[in-house]
Amino acid sequence: MKIAMIVAMDEDGFIGKGNSLPWRLPTDMARFRELTVGDGFNSVVMGRKTWDSLPDSFRPLPERVNIVMSRDTSWIGEGAETALYVGRAIELAFAEGSDELWIIGGAEIYSMFMDRVDEIHVTTVHTGGSGEVSFPDWEKEVWRASIMKSEDIGHGDEFATTYTVWKRV
Ligand SMILES: NC(=O)c1ccc[n+]([C@@H]2O[C@H](COP(=O)([O-])OP(=O)(O)OC[C@H]3O[C@@H](n4cnc5c(N)ncnc54)[C@H](OP(=O)(O)O)[C@@H]3O)[C@@H](O)[C@H]2O)c1
């Protein structure tokens, strides 16, 4: 089972403002959906705060097994499986028969899974100072950029973006 991370961050590393995304990027949302749905048997892992931030119409994220990390043993989210620790989330995805497990944030969850992922899919949003929630520090030396695709402003996107896939060296 491949374990990958997917994130959109601005040039300063910000990923969130309050408990929501700081920008509107339909092109990136479409890529997020296509990648994370994959063949229809994938799992996604998110933090309880990111789960709370999803609009009702997208909760649970359709066509994916939704795994939510919480330390609260009594937490229940309709349509989600709860994991209290990293190994449990991986075990749940594996037991569901997922080919791919996508770590979809937020900051606390990215941090916890950093050592476990094979790939990091980063959309750099060409703006700065977008919020107060940041992607954790990561050692760029152990990662190599393998795919890059740029999108200009347009198609409803508020900012230009560059999509890069980082794989472990
Ligand atoms: N730009 C992007 O790509 C992107 C993607 C996702 C999210 N975001 C943004 O990121 C922000 C949310 O990030 P965040 O870091 O504040 O919250 P988060 O990572 O989404 O969720 C944090 C929660 O995860 C649970 N948790 C944390 N560590 C845990 C552990 N060791 N074991 C079990 N559960 C654990 C806790 O839930 P309990 O409190 O229930 O115990 C904690 O409150 C929002 O602004 C959101 O919009 C951005």
The ligand as a Tripos MOL2 file, in Angstrom:
@<TRIPOS>MOLECULE
LIG
   48    52     1     0     0
SMALL
NO_CHARGES

@<TRIPOS>ATOM
      1 N1         -3.8440   23.5110    2.6050 N.am      1 LIG1
      2 C1         -4.0810   22.2200    2.7820 C.2       1 LIG1
      3 O1         -3.7310   21.3790    1.9450 O.2       1 LIG1
      4 C2         -4.8030   21.7800    4.0240 C.ar      1 LIG1
      5 C3         -5.1990   20.4410    4.1770 C.ar      1 LIG1
      6 C4         -5.8690   20.0790    5.3600 C.ar      1 LIG1
      7 C5         -6.1060   21.0310    6.3380 C.ar      1 LIG1
      8 N2         -5.7090   22.2930    6.1390 N.ar      1 LIG1
      9 C6         -5.9400   23.3350    7.1650 C.3       1 LIG1
     10 O2         -5.2320   22.9460    8.3520 O.3       1 LIG1
     11 C7         -5.9230   23.4720    9.4790 C.3       1 LIG1
     12 C8         -6.1830   22.3460   10.4660 C.3       1 LIG1
     13 O3         -4.9370   21.8070   10.8920 O.3       1 LIG1
     14 P1         -4.6310   21.5420   12.4430 P.3       1 LIG1
     15 O4         -3.2040   21.1290   12.5670 O.co2     1 LIG1
     16 O5         -5.1200   22.7160   13.2280 O.co2     1 LIG1
     17 O6         -5.6310   20.3440   12.8000 O.3       1 LIG1
     18 P2         -5.7310   18.8200   12.2190 P.3       1 LIG1
     19 O7         -4.3570   18.2790   11.9920 O.co2     1 LIG1
     20 O8         -6.6990   18.7850   11.0880 O.co2     1 LIG1
     21 O9         -6.4610   18.0910   13.4290 O.3       1 LIG1
     22 C9         -5.9020   18.1450   14.7340 C.3       1 LIG1
     23 C10        -6.5850   17.1170   15.5920 C.3       1 LIG1
     24 O10        -6.0990   15.8080   15.2570 O.3       1 LIG1
     25 C11        -6.1430   15.0010   16.4060 C.3       1 LIG1
     26 N3         -4.7750   14.5540   16.7170 N.ar      1 LIG1
     27 C12        -3.6360   15.2770   16.7200 C.ar      1 LIG1
     28 N4         -2.5930   14.5250   17.1130 N.ar      1 LIG1
     29 C13        -3.0800   13.2830   17.3560 C.ar      1 LIG1
     30 C14        -2.4830   12.0690   17.7980 C.ar      1 LIG1
     31 N5         -1.1660   11.9800   18.0750 N.pl3     1 LIG1
     32 N6         -3.2770   10.9990   17.9310 N.ar      1 LIG1
     33 C15        -4.6080   11.0590   17.6680 C.ar      1 LIG1
     34 N7         -5.2240   12.1950   17.2450 N.ar      1 LIG1
     35 C16        -4.4620   13.2830   17.1070 C.ar      1 LIG1
     36 C17        -6.6920   15.8650   17.5530 C.3       1 LIG1
     37 O11        -8.1020   15.6870   17.5620 O.3       1 LIG1
     38 P3         -8.9640   15.7990   18.9340 P.3       1 LIG1
     39 O12        -8.8820   17.2430   19.3130 O.co2     1 LIG1
     40 O13       -10.3470   15.3460   18.5470 O.co2     1 LIG1
     41 O14        -8.3060   14.8670   19.9280 O.co2     1 LIG1
     42 C18        -6.3350   17.2550   17.0760 C.3       1 LIG1
     43 O15        -7.1260   18.2770   17.6600 O.3       1 LIG1
     44 C19        -7.1890   24.1420    8.9410 C.3       1 LIG1
     45 O16        -6.9370   25.5220    8.7440 O.3       1 LIG1
     46 C20        -7.3800   23.4690    7.6020 C.3       1 LIG1
     47 O17        -8.1340   24.2530    6.7050 O.3       1 LIG1
     48 C21        -5.0630   22.7060    5.0080 C.ar      1 LIG1
@<TRIPOS>BOND
     1     1     2 1
     2     2     3 2
     3     2     4 1
     4     4     5 ar
     5     4    48 ar
     6     5     6 ar
     7     6     7 ar
     8     7     8 ar
     9     8     9 1
    10     8    48 ar
    11     9    10 1
    12     9    46 1
    13    10    11 1
    14    11    12 1
    15    11    44 1
    16    12    13 1
    17    13    14 1
    18    14    15 2
    19    14    16 1
    20    14    17 1
    21    17    18 1
    22    18    19 2
    23    18    20 1
    24    18    21 1
    25    21    22 1
    26    22    23 1
    27    23    24 1
    28    23    42 1
    29    24    25 1
    30    25    26 1
    31    25    36 1
    32    26    27 ar
    33    26    35 ar
    34    27    28 ar
    35    28    29 ar
    36    29    30 ar
    37    29    35 ar
    38    30    31 1
    39    30    32 ar
    40    32    33 ar
    41    33    34 ar
    42    34    35 ar
    43    36    37 1
    44    36    42 1
    45    37    38 1
    46    38    39 2
    47    38    40 1
    48    38    41 1
    49    42    43 1
    50    44    45 1
    51    44    46 1
    52    46    47 1
@<TRIPOS>SUBSTRUCTURE
     1 LIG1         1 GROUP 0 **** ****
